Amino acid sequence: MNRAAEYGPKDIRVDLLLIADMIGEGSSVLDVGCGDGVLLDYLVHQKKVDGRGIEISPEGVNKSIAKGLSVIQGDAETDIVHYPDDSFDVVILSHTLQAMNRPDLMLDQLLRVGRKAIVSFPNFGYWRVRGGLFFKGTMPVTRNLDYPWYSTPNIHFCTIRDFVQLCQEKNIRIEQQMAINSSGHRMSFDSLWFSNIFATQGLFVISRG
């Protein structure tokens, strides 16, 4: 049995499957901050995408290359400027936006390089985060924000509402929006207020306005 036949949904987190479901078969994809390449590997084998990745961690790059993926080591914020306009159908930024020095400028680059972008991030407006700050008076540590404050790579926390407002300010079109619960499953997004409190993650498909 070949590796593609062995690789299935059980091998990937539920929230990453939601991203994969948004990507058409055979698309050209750039995964920015691809980590160990789990999502990119799934897309290559299950969606037959032409996939590329960029990752700052040498360990993540080595694991990705060991999977046979086309991944380079680099700092996305400085290196993405070298990609030509409209190089990819889709650019993915999964749980990396909050680690950027300038998330607003990164969105510009994503939508320059890709025809559309898929962005996910931990929601700092989640009720457990709010409760931890209010009752304990300390920076929260949760499943999606799992570093203590003194060693976290997350330097620009945001809420789902913050992201929506940023897109409005930058005239970025939100094509699809999802709220994700603590189990990694999709929630209803009927109310921005509700999603901003009860979702642990936000997931958005965006394009140029």
N, CA, C and O of each residue as an XYZ file, in Angstrom:
836
protein
N       0.854     -1.199      0.000
C       0.000      0.000      0.000
C       0.881      1.238      0.000
O       1.844      1.311      0.764
N       0.561      2.227     -0.858
C       1.391      3.428     -0.891
C       1.037      4.360      0.262
O       0.013      4.197      0.925
N       1.902      5.332      0.482
C       1.747      6.224      1.638
C       0.484      7.064      1.532
O      -0.171      7.323      2.541
N       0.133      7.494      0.324
C      -1.068      8.315      0.141
C      -2.308      7.566      0.567
O      -3.227      8.156      1.134
N      -2.345      6.263      0.301
C      -3.515      5.475      0.665
C      -3.608      5.299      2.177
O      -4.699      5.158      2.728
N      -2.452      5.310      2.845
C      -2.439      5.133      4.289
C      -2.792      6.411      5.031
O      -3.241      6.360      6.176
N      -2.594      7.547      4.396
C      -2.752      8.834      5.067
C      -4.211      9.249      5.040
O      -4.814      9.323      3.970
N      -4.782      9.519      6.198
C      -6.190      9.880      6.243
C      -6.489     10.904      7.304
O      -5.578     11.395      7.969
N      -7.786     11.244      7.478
C      -8.196     12.267      8.441
C      -7.774     11.991      9.876
O      -7.613     12.924     10.663
N      -7.593     10.724     10.225
C      -7.197     10.401     11.608
C      -5.811     10.931     11.943
O      -5.450     11.031     13.116
N      -5.029     11.272     10.914
C      -3.651     11.693     11.122
C      -3.491     13.200     11.272
O      -2.365     13.690     11.358
N      -4.577     13.931     11.305
C      -4.490     15.388     11.286
C      -5.545     15.975     12.217
O      -6.638     15.424     12.347
N      -5.220     17.088     12.863
C      -6.164     17.735     13.787
C      -7.432     18.168     13.063
O      -7.424     18.465     11.868
N      -8.520     18.194     13.827
C      -9.816     18.535     13.244
C      -9.802     19.941     12.639
O     -10.340     20.154     11.553
N      -9.188     20.903     13.340
C      -9.202     22.268     12.818
C      -8.384     22.382     11.542
O      -8.686     23.221     10.693
N      -7.348     21.553     11.388
C      -6.583     21.568     10.145
C      -7.382     20.930      9.008
O      -7.224     21.310      7.848
N      -8.227     19.973      9.335
C      -9.111     19.397      8.320
C     -10.085     20.441      7.782
O     -10.420     20.436      6.598
N     -10.535     21.336      8.661
C     -11.429     22.405      8.208
C     -10.723     23.291      7.183
O     -11.331     23.721      6.203
N      -9.435     23.562      7.412
C      -8.658     24.327      6.438
C      -8.532     23.545      5.138
O      -8.727     24.092      4.052
N      -8.206     22.263      5.257
C      -8.037     21.430      4.067
C      -9.306     21.388      3.230
O      -9.237     21.373      2.001
N     -10.465     21.369      3.885
C     -11.733     21.314      3.168
C     -11.991     22.575      2.338
O     -12.796     22.553      1.407
N     -11.312     23.667      2.677
C     -11.502     24.924      1.956
C     -10.656     25.010      0.680
O     -10.811     25.949     -0.101
N      -9.784     24.059      0.473
C      -8.815     24.135     -0.617
C      -9.179     23.158     -1.720
O      -9.380     21.970     -1.469
N      -9.263     23.665     -2.937
C      -9.639     22.846     -4.070
C      -8.529     21.902     -4.488
O      -7.346     22.198     -4.317
N      -8.919     20.776     -5.031
C      -7.953     19.788     -5.487
C      -7.089     20.368     -6.607
O      -7.583     21.021     -7.526
N      -5.789     20.111     -6.501
C      -4.858     20.568     -7.521
C      -4.438     22.017     -7.406
O      -3.749     22.525     -8.290
N      -4.833     22.699     -6.337
C      -4.473     24.102     -6.160
C      -2.977     24.240     -5.882
O      -2.321     23.298     -5.437
N      -2.462     25.420     -6.150
C      -1.102     25.751     -5.721
C      -1.202     26.429     -4.362
O      -1.974     27.370     -4.181
N      -0.407     25.935     -3.399
C      -0.568     26.336     -2.002
C       0.786     26.668     -1.392
O       1.765     25.950     -1.593
N       0.827     27.768     -0.642
C       1.980     28.110      0.191
C       1.519     28.093      1.637
O       0.601     28.822      2.012
N       2.162     27.255      2.455
C       1.846     27.178      3.880
C       2.926     27.952      4.634
O       4.067     27.502      4.741
N       2.553     29.116      5.151
C       3.489     29.997      5.846
C       3.519     29.627      7.328
O       2.488     29.651      8.000
N       4.699     29.288      7.831
C       4.794     28.794      9.202
C       4.223     27.391      9.283
O       3.368     27.104     10.120
N       4.704     26.520      8.407
C       4.087     25.203      8.229
C       4.447     24.205      9.320
O       3.934     23.087      9.316
N       5.326     24.584     10.264
C       5.663     23.681     11.352
C       6.324     22.413     10.846
O       7.271     22.460     10.061
N       5.811     21.271     11.307
C       6.398     19.991     10.892
C       5.760     19.442      9.619
O       6.030     18.309      9.220
N       4.911     20.252      8.985
C       4.381     19.882      7.675
C       3.177     18.974      7.676
O       2.847     18.397      6.640
N       2.507     18.826      8.809
C       1.366     17.904      8.876
C       0.255     18.312      7.907
O      -0.239     17.483      7.144
N      -0.133     19.574      7.937
C      -1.202     20.035      7.049
C      -0.767     19.959      5.589
O      -1.518     19.479      4.739
N       0.428     20.424      5.300
C       0.916     20.417      3.924
C       1.008     18.991      3.391
O       0.680     18.736      2.233
N       1.450     18.073      4.224
C       1.545     16.666      3.833
C       0.169     16.116      3.480
O       0.006     15.418      2.480
N      -0.815     16.439      4.310
C      -2.189     15.996      4.047
C      -2.705     16.561      2.727
O      -3.322     15.845      1.939
N      -2.450     17.847      2.488
C      -2.924     18.481      1.262
C      -2.276     17.866      0.022
O      -2.935     17.662     -0.998
N      -0.989     17.577      0.120
C      -0.283     16.997     -1.026
C      -0.842     15.618     -1.355
O      -1.018     15.287     -2.527
N      -1.122     14.813     -0.337
C      -1.559     13.441     -0.576
C      -3.055     13.310     -0.813
O      -3.484     12.458     -1.591
N      -3.850     14.138     -0.156
C      -5.302     14.003     -0.264
C      -5.939     14.968     -1.254
O      -6.975     14.654     -1.841
N      -5.339     16.133     -1.447
C      -5.902     17.117     -2.361
C      -5.041     17.295     -3.614
O      -5.395     18.061     -4.510
N      -3.928     16.594     -3.673
C      -3.025     16.641     -4.838
C      -2.600     18.074     -5.165
O      -2.481     18.446     -6.332
N      -2.375     18.866     -4.123
C      -1.982     20.254     -4.345
C      -0.518     20.324     -4.748
O       0.263     19.409     -4.486
N      -0.166     21.422     -5.387
C       1.237     21.774     -5.618
C       1.645     22.602     -4.406
O       1.452     23.818     -4.386
N       2.206     21.947     -3.402
C       2.400     22.580     -2.108
C       3.828     22.984     -1.824
O       4.771     22.254     -2.129
N       3.975     24.161     -1.234
C       5.258     24.669     -0.777
C       5.083     25.165      0.661
O       3.972     25.484      1.084
N       6.186     25.225      1.405
C       6.109     25.700      2.774
C       7.316     26.527      3.153
O       8.389     26.395      2.563
N       7.127     27.387      4.150
C       8.221     28.160      4.731
C       8.074     28.063      6.240
O       6.978     28.235      6.774
N       9.178     27.788      6.927
C       9.144     27.558      8.366
C      10.447     28.061      8.975
O      11.529     27.826      8.436
N      10.331     28.759     10.112
C      11.503     29.346     10.748
C      12.278     28.336     11.589
O      13.483     28.494     11.788
N      11.601     27.302     12.084
C      12.233     26.332     12.969
C      13.010     25.271     12.183
O      12.431     24.601     11.327
N      14.305     25.106     12.456
C      15.070     24.055     11.766
C      14.479     22.665     11.994
O      14.475     21.827     11.092
N      13.980     22.429     13.212
C      13.380     21.127     13.507
C      12.141     20.887     12.645
O      11.946     19.797     12.107
N      11.306     21.925     12.522
C      10.120     21.790     11.686
C      10.474     21.563     10.229
O       9.850     20.743      9.556
N      11.472     22.285      9.740
C      11.913     22.113      8.348
C      12.416     20.692      8.127
O      12.072     20.064      7.127
N      13.229     20.178      9.052
C      13.772     18.824      8.907
C      12.664     17.775      8.887
O      12.716     16.829      8.101
N      11.662     17.943      9.750
C      10.550     16.990      9.772
C       9.743     17.071      8.482
O       9.271     16.053      7.975
N       9.585     18.272      7.957
C       8.835     18.442      6.707
C       9.578     17.812      5.540
O       8.986     17.107      4.723
N      10.862     18.068      5.470
C      11.665     17.506      4.380
C      11.688     15.981      4.464
O      11.689     15.298      3.440
N      11.706     15.450      5.691
C      11.675     13.997      5.865
C      10.390     13.397      5.320
O      10.355     12.217      4.970
N       9.341     14.192      5.244
C       8.078     13.735      4.656
C       8.078     13.875      3.137
O       7.109     13.504      2.474
N       9.175     14.414      2.587
C       9.251     14.605      1.146
C       8.627     15.899      0.667
O       8.313     16.037     -0.515
N       8.441     16.857      1.580
C       7.780     18.116      1.229
C       8.788     19.170      0.785
O       9.960     19.136      1.162
N       8.308     20.093     -0.015
C       9.135     21.204     -0.486
C       8.992     22.362      0.485
O       8.107     23.205      0.337
N       9.873     22.397      1.483
C       9.806     23.399      2.551
C      11.182     24.029      2.720
O      12.197     23.333      2.733
N      11.206     25.350      2.849
C      12.456     26.061      3.068
C      12.441     26.698      4.450
O      11.382     26.994      5.004
N      13.645     26.906      5.001
C      13.745     27.598      6.271
C      13.851     29.091      6.021
O      14.622     29.541      5.173
N      13.065     29.850      6.770
C      13.125     31.294      6.624
C      12.167     31.982      7.560
O      11.277     31.356      8.134
N      12.356     33.265      7.708
C      11.479     34.124      8.492
C      10.415     34.666      7.549
O      10.716     35.445      6.645
N       9.179     34.257      7.761
C       8.103     34.606      6.837
C       7.975     36.116      6.650
O       7.715     36.586      5.542
N       8.156     36.872      7.727
C       7.940     38.315      7.646
C       8.939     39.004      6.727
O       8.614     40.014      6.102
N      10.149     38.468      6.641
C      11.155     39.099      5.784
C      11.283     38.390      4.442
O      11.611     39.022      3.438
N      11.026     37.087      4.414
C      11.285     36.322      3.192
C      10.105     36.261      2.234
O      10.293     36.012      1.043
N       8.892     36.485      2.732
C       7.736     36.383      1.847
C       7.743     37.484      0.785
O       7.098     37.351     -0.255
N       8.468     38.562      1.047
C       8.522     39.665      0.066
C       9.208     39.236     -1.226
O       9.065     39.903     -2.251
N       9.948     38.136     -1.191
C      10.673     37.676     -2.372
C       9.795     36.848     -3.311
O      10.200     36.546     -4.433
N       8.596     36.482     -2.856
C       7.690     35.733     -3.727
C       6.982     36.697     -4.674
O       6.552     37.768     -4.244
N       6.848     36.344     -5.962
C       6.149     37.213     -6.915
C       4.659     37.329     -6.597
O       4.097     36.498     -5.883
N       4.034     38.364     -7.135
C       2.593     38.546     -6.979
C       1.837     37.354     -7.573
O       2.235     36.790     -8.592
N       0.745     36.991     -6.912
C      -0.152     35.937     -7.403
C       0.591     34.644     -7.738
O       0.319     34.009     -8.756
N       1.531     34.263     -6.871
C       2.293     33.036     -7.090
C       1.489     31.782     -6.772
O       1.769     30.707     -7.302
N       0.482     31.923     -5.898
C      -0.254     30.756     -5.417
C      -1.757     31.027     -5.452
O      -2.209     32.168     -5.366
N      -2.506     29.945     -5.579
C      -3.963     30.061     -5.471
C      -4.357     30.378     -4.036
O      -5.244     31.196     -3.791
N      -3.685     29.718     -3.082
C      -4.028     29.869     -1.671
C      -2.753     29.988     -0.844
O      -1.796     29.242     -1.051
N      -2.749     30.931      0.090
C      -1.675     31.021      1.081
C      -2.303     30.764      2.452
O      -3.324     31.359      2.798
N      -1.687     29.878      3.223
C      -2.196     29.496      4.542
C      -1.320     30.108      5.629
O      -0.092     30.060      5.557
N      -1.965     30.680      6.628
C      -1.257     31.153      7.832
C      -2.029     30.616      9.028
O      -2.987     31.238      9.486
N      -1.613     29.463      9.529
C      -2.349     28.772     10.588
C      -1.653     28.949     11.928
O      -0.529     28.485     12.123
N      -2.331     29.627     12.851
C      -1.834     29.844     14.217
C      -0.451     30.480     14.218
O       0.414     30.118     15.016
N      -0.258     31.429     13.318
C       1.031     32.106     13.207
C       0.877     33.622     13.229
O       1.835     34.335     13.528
N      -0.308     34.119     12.918
C      -0.528     35.562     12.834
C      -0.129     36.276     14.115
O       0.472     37.350     14.071
N      -0.464     35.679     15.261
C      -0.198     36.315     16.554
C       1.288     36.345     16.904
O       1.685     37.024     17.851
N       2.115     35.615     16.147
C       3.555     35.619     16.380
C       4.288     36.601     15.466
O       5.511     36.719     15.533
N       3.543     37.303     14.616
C       4.143     38.263     13.698
C       4.402     39.597     14.401
O       3.648     39.995     15.290
N       5.465     40.278     13.998
C       5.724     41.621     14.512
C       4.679     42.613     14.012
O       4.244     43.494     14.754
N       4.279     42.463     12.742
C       3.258     43.333     12.149
C       2.223     42.474     11.435
O       2.316     42.265     10.226
N       1.243     41.979     12.176
C       0.210     41.149     11.550
C      -0.514     41.851     10.409
O      -0.903     41.206      9.436
N      -0.698     43.153     10.516
C      -1.410     43.889      9.469
C      -0.640     43.866      8.154
O      -1.234     43.708      7.087
N       0.678     44.023      8.227
C       1.484     43.989      7.014
C       1.595     42.567      6.465
O       1.709     42.379      5.253
N       1.563     41.578      7.338
C       1.592     40.193      6.876
C       0.343     39.877      6.051
O       0.431     39.167      5.049
N      -0.810     40.390      6.456
C      -2.021     40.164      5.666
C      -1.862     40.740      4.256
O      -2.299     40.132      3.279
N      -1.238     41.909      4.159
C      -0.987     42.497      2.839
C      -0.133     41.572      1.987
O      -0.403     41.394      0.800
N       0.887     40.987      2.582
C       1.778     40.102      1.836
C       1.072     38.805      1.435
O       1.258     38.312      0.322
N       0.270     38.262      2.334
C      -0.470     37.041      2.007
C      -1.342     37.248      0.780
O      -1.414     36.387     -0.097
N      -2.006     38.403      0.725
C      -2.939     38.666     -0.374
C      -2.242     39.220     -1.601
O      -2.868     39.360     -2.651
N      -0.992     39.530     -1.496
C      -0.193     39.859     -2.676
C       0.308     38.583     -3.346
O       0.267     38.440     -4.568
N       0.781     37.661     -2.509
C       1.360     36.417     -3.022
C       0.289     35.431     -3.459
O       0.472     34.695     -4.429
N      -0.834     35.418     -2.740
C      -1.901     34.467     -3.045
C      -3.167     35.154     -3.518
O      -3.431     36.308     -3.180
N      -3.950     34.421     -4.310
C      -5.238     34.954     -4.765
C      -6.236     35.032     -3.611
O      -7.133     35.875     -3.602
N      -6.062     34.138     -2.641
C      -6.807     34.242     -1.390
C      -5.943     33.664     -0.285
O      -4.969     32.960     -0.552
N      -6.300     33.962      0.956
C      -5.539     33.479      2.103
C      -6.491     32.850      3.113
O      -7.635     33.276      3.267
N      -5.995     31.838      3.788
C      -6.716     31.203      4.886
C      -5.920     31.468      6.158
O      -4.756     31.082      6.270
N      -6.563     32.133      7.112
C      -5.878     32.565      8.335
C      -6.627     32.019      9.548
O      -7.839     32.197      9.670
N      -5.903     31.360     10.437
C      -6.494     30.934     11.710
C      -5.617     31.432     12.849
O      -4.414     31.632     12.685
N      -6.240     31.628     14.004
C      -5.508     32.162     15.157
C      -6.281     31.854     16.437
O      -7.503     31.706     16.401
N      -5.578     31.756     17.569
C      -6.271     31.575     18.842
C      -7.014     32.855     19.215
O      -6.503     33.962     19.043
N      -8.228     32.681     19.727
C      -9.072     33.823     20.067
C      -8.841     34.252     21.510
O      -9.199     33.539     22.446
N      -8.240     35.425     21.677
C      -7.944     35.926     23.020
C      -9.206     36.429     23.733
O      -9.165     36.765     24.917
N     -10.321     36.476     23.003
C     -11.579     36.869     23.614
C     -12.364     35.718     24.209
O     -13.443     35.925     24.764
N     -11.837     34.506     24.102
C     -12.500     33.308     24.631
C     -12.783     33.475     26.123
O     -11.974     34.037     26.861
N     -13.937     32.982     26.551
C     -14.397     33.275     27.915
C     -13.442     32.754     28.993
O     -13.318     33.375     30.049
N     -12.772     31.635     28.750
C     -11.831     31.130     29.749
C     -10.612     32.058     29.872
O     -10.060     32.232     30.959
N     -10.211     32.642     28.759
C      -9.106     33.601     28.795
C      -9.527     34.843     29.567
O      -8.790     35.338     30.420
N     -10.720     35.338     29.257
C     -11.232     36.508     29.977
C     -11.350     36.220     31.473
O     -10.976     37.037     32.315
N     -11.886     35.024     31.781
C     -12.072     34.664     33.187
C     -10.759     34.530     33.932
O     -10.648     34.931     35.091
N      -9.751     33.957     33.255
C      -8.450     33.817     33.898
C      -7.833     35.152     34.233
O      -7.263     35.332     35.309
N      -7.950     36.097     33.303
C      -7.426     37.439     33.565
C      -8.201     38.127     34.681
O      -7.622     38.786     35.544
N      -9.520     37.964     34.648
C     -10.364     38.686     35.609
C     -10.219     38.127     37.021
O     -10.044     38.878     37.981
N     -10.296     36.787     37.139
C     -10.326     36.187     38.468
C      -8.936     35.921     39.034
O      -8.716     36.091     40.233
N      -7.996     35.507     38.187
C      -6.653     35.177     38.676
C      -5.689     36.343     38.554
O      -4.720     36.442     39.306
N      -5.964     37.230     37.598
C      -5.074     38.362     37.397
C      -3.746     37.976     36.773
O      -2.761     38.701     36.913
N      -3.711     36.840     36.085
C      -2.483     36.387     35.432
C      -2.770     36.081     33.965
O      -3.915     35.834     33.585
N      -1.712     36.099     33.138
C      -1.874     35.758     31.732
C      -2.286     34.296     31.618
O      -1.685     33.433     32.258
N      -3.296     34.012     30.816
C      -3.852     32.654     30.749
C      -2.964     31.692     29.980
O      -2.229     32.086     29.074
N      -3.046     30.428     30.357
C      -2.431     29.337     29.609
C      -3.543     28.348     29.292
O      -4.148     27.775     30.197
N      -3.811     28.150     28.000
C      -4.873     27.252     27.558
C      -4.317     26.298     26.513
O      -3.128     26.340     26.196
N      -5.181     25.435     25.975
C      -4.751     24.484     24.949
C      -4.211     25.205     23.723
O      -3.250     24.744     23.107
N      -4.815     26.328     23.364
C      -4.398     27.061     22.178
C      -3.405     28.176     22.469
O      -2.770     28.705     21.557
N      -3.277     28.528     23.729
C      -2.280     29.512     24.167
C      -1.458     28.838     25.255
O      -1.616     29.128     26.441
N      -0.583     27.938     24.836
C      -0.004     26.995     25.779
C       1.413     27.340     26.229
O       2.159     26.462     26.661
N       1.785     28.612     26.130
C       3.077     29.057     26.646
C       2.862     30.002     27.825
O       1.895     30.764     27.826
N       3.735     29.970     28.826
C       3.678     31.011     29.860
C       4.095     32.342     29.263
O       4.771     32.386     28.235
N       3.697     33.412     29.900
C       3.881     34.750     29.324
C       5.342     35.075     29.034
O       5.625     35.827     28.101
N       6.276     34.526     29.811
C       7.679     34.915     29.689
C       8.415     34.193     28.558
O       9.534     34.573     28.213
N       7.799     33.154     27.976
C       8.485     32.437     26.896
C       7.622     32.268     25.656
O       7.974     31.518     24.744
N       6.496     32.961     25.622
C       5.584     32.764     24.495
C       6.097     33.435     23.222
O       6.654     34.531     23.282
N       5.914     32.782     22.061
C       6.215     33.426     20.787
C       5.087     34.345     20.333
O       5.227     35.087     19.361
N       3.962     34.285     21.055
C       2.790     35.078     20.681
C       2.934     36.496     21.215
O       2.855     36.725     22.422
N       3.145     37.440     20.313
C       3.424     38.808     20.749
C       2.286     39.777     20.442
O       2.262     40.894     20.958
N       1.337     39.348     19.598
C       0.199     40.210     19.265
C      -1.088     39.395     19.371
O      -1.635     38.938     18.367
N      -1.552     39.224     20.588
C      -2.820     38.535     20.782
C      -3.949     39.344     20.157
O      -3.916     40.575     20.150
N      -4.944     38.642     19.636
C      -6.112     39.353     19.113
C      -7.348     38.501     19.345
O      -7.263     37.305     19.622
N      -8.481     39.140     19.225
C      -9.762     38.445     19.302
C     -10.342     38.320     17.893
O      -9.847     38.922     16.940
N     -11.387     37.532     17.792
C     -12.079     37.406     16.500
C     -12.593     38.773     16.054
O     -12.509     39.120     14.875
N     -13.121     39.543     16.998
C     -13.622     40.873     16.653
C     -12.490     41.786     16.174
O     -12.672     42.557     15.233
N     -11.327     41.702     16.815
C     -10.169     42.484     16.370
C      -9.831     42.183     14.907
O      -9.572     43.092     14.119
N      -9.838     40.894     14.558
C      -9.474     40.504     13.202
C     -10.504     41.019     12.194
O     -10.138     41.523     11.132
N     -11.763     40.894     12.520
C     -12.819     41.393     11.629
C     -12.668     42.895     11.416
O     -12.790     43.379     10.291
N     -12.405     43.632     12.488
C     -12.235     45.082     12.376
C     -11.004     45.442     11.548
O     -11.035     46.403     10.780
N      -9.923     44.679     11.697
C      -8.724     44.934     10.901
C      -9.004     44.729      9.419
O      -8.561     45.521      8.586
N      -9.724     43.687      9.091
C     -10.083     43.448      7.692
C     -10.929     44.592      7.141
O     -10.751     45.006      5.996
N     -11.834     45.090      7.943
C     -12.663     46.226      7.511
C     -11.800     47.461      7.264
O     -11.986     48.168      6.273
N     -10.866     47.715      8.161
C      -9.990     48.883      8.024
C      -9.109     48.797      6.780
O      -8.803     49.814      6.158
N      -8.704     47.582      6.423
C      -7.793     47.388      5.302
C      -8.526     47.040      4.012
O      -7.902     46.718      3.001
N      -9.851     47.106      4.055
C     -10.669     46.802      2.878
C     -10.371     45.396      2.348
O     -10.274     45.176      1.141
N     -10.230     44.460      3.277
C     -10.031     43.056      2.950
C     -11.380     42.348      2.987
O     -12.140     42.488      3.945
N     -11.664     41.597      1.946
C     -12.937     40.896      1.859
C     -12.864     39.592      2.653
O     -11.949     38.792      2.458
N     -13.820     39.384      3.538
C     -13.945     38.116      4.264
C     -14.903     37.236      3.477
O     -16.105     37.495      3.441
N     -14.369     36.195      2.846
C     -15.186     35.304      2.029
C     -15.877     34.237      2.867
O     -16.990     33.811      2.556
N     -15.212     33.816      3.919
C     -15.772     32.793      4.791
C     -15.203     32.980      6.180
O     -14.039     33.352      6.336
N     -16.016     32.725      7.186
C     -15.551     32.879      8.564
C     -16.093     31.732      9.405
O     -17.250     31.332      9.272
N     -15.244     31.221     10.261
C     -15.619     30.106     11.130
C     -15.181     30.397     12.549
O     -14.138     31.009     12.781
N     -15.987     29.954     13.491
C     -15.613     29.921     14.894
C     -15.386     28.466     15.254
O     -16.179     27.604     14.876
N     -14.312     28.180     15.979
C     -13.942     26.805     16.308
C     -13.923     26.645     17.818
O     -13.386     27.490     18.534
N     -14.515     25.555     18.300
C     -14.603     25.348     19.743
C     -13.374     24.632     20.281
O     -12.429     24.362     19.539
N     -13.389     24.326     21.568
C     -12.216     23.756     22.228
C     -11.884     22.351     21.743
O     -10.775     21.867     21.968
N     -12.829     21.693     21.082
C     -12.573     20.362     20.520
C     -12.072     20.427     19.088
O     -11.796     19.398     18.471
N     -11.956     21.641     18.561
C     -11.487     21.805     17.196
C     -12.578     21.723     16.157
O     -12.284     21.683     14.962
N     -13.841     21.697     16.580
C     -14.954     21.584     15.650
C     -15.582     22.945     15.363
O     -15.480     23.883     16.154
N     -16.221     23.017     14.228
C     -16.845     24.266     13.784
C     -18.067     24.597     14.624
O     -18.862     23.718     14.958
N     -18.209     25.876     14.963
C     -19.382     26.385     15.648
C     -20.179     27.272     14.696
O     -19.710     27.606     13.608
N     -21.360     27.643     15.105
C     -22.133     28.622     14.354
C     -21.471     29.997     14.452
O     -20.938     30.367     15.498
N     -21.514     30.751     13.344
C     -20.972     32.109     13.348
C     -22.106     33.111     13.102
O     -21.900     34.152     12.477
N     -23.285     32.791     13.592
C     -24.433     33.674     13.375
C     -24.249     35.008     14.088
O     -24.756     36.034     13.636
N     -23.524     34.992     15.201
C     -23.328     36.199     15.996
C     -21.846     36.406     16.257
O     -21.170     35.521     16.780
N     -21.341     37.587     15.888
C     -19.946     37.902     16.168
C     -19.717     37.968     17.669
O     -18.673     37.534     18.154
N     -20.675     38.503     18.407
C     -20.564     38.589     19.862
C     -20.415     37.203     20.474
O     -19.546     36.985     21.319
N     -21.261     36.263     20.052
C     -21.246     34.904     20.586
C     -19.929     34.208     20.233
O     -19.304     33.580     21.087
N     -19.519     34.323     18.980
C     -18.286     33.672     18.536
C     -17.072     34.221     19.262
O     -16.148     33.479     19.597
N     -17.079     35.513     19.502
C     -15.930     36.158     20.138
C     -15.755     35.721     21.587
O     -14.658     35.820     22.138
N     -16.816     35.243     22.200
C     -16.747     34.796     23.590
C     -16.536     33.295     23.706
O     -15.792     32.845     24.577
N     -17.176     32.510     22.843
C     -17.205     31.064     23.047
C     -16.299     30.265     22.106
O     -16.152     29.056     22.285
N     -15.701     30.902     21.126
C     -14.787     30.192     20.230
C     -13.358     30.277     20.761
O     -12.931     31.325     21.245
N     -12.630     29.180     20.667
C     -11.219     29.193     21.044
C     -10.328     29.616     19.882
O      -9.199     30.061     20.089
N     -10.845     29.475     18.644
C     -10.077     29.858     17.464
C     -10.990     30.556     16.453
O     -12.193     30.302     16.398
N     -10.392     31.430     15.665
C     -11.064     31.997     14.508
C     -10.406     31.471     13.245
O      -9.192     31.272     13.208
N     -11.213     31.244     12.203
C     -10.710     30.748     10.925
C     -11.386     31.530      9.809
O     -12.613     31.562      9.717
N     -10.581     32.159      8.965
C     -11.118     33.065      7.952
C     -10.495     32.789      6.584
O      -9.306     32.492      6.468
N     -11.330     32.894      5.560
C     -10.850     32.934      4.179
C     -10.991     34.385      3.724
O     -12.085     34.948      3.766
N      -9.893     34.984      3.292
C      -9.907     36.390      2.915
C      -9.343     36.586      1.514
O      -8.591     35.752      1.009
N      -9.719     37.705      0.895
C      -9.213     38.058     -0.420
C      -9.143     39.571     -0.514
O      -9.564     40.278      0.402
N      -8.622     40.054     -1.600
C      -8.501     41.510     -1.771
C      -9.878     42.149     -1.857
O     -10.786     41.598     -2.478
N     -10.031     43.309     -1.236
C     -11.315     43.992     -1.267
C     -11.524     44.716     -2.574
O     -12.562     45.348     -2.770
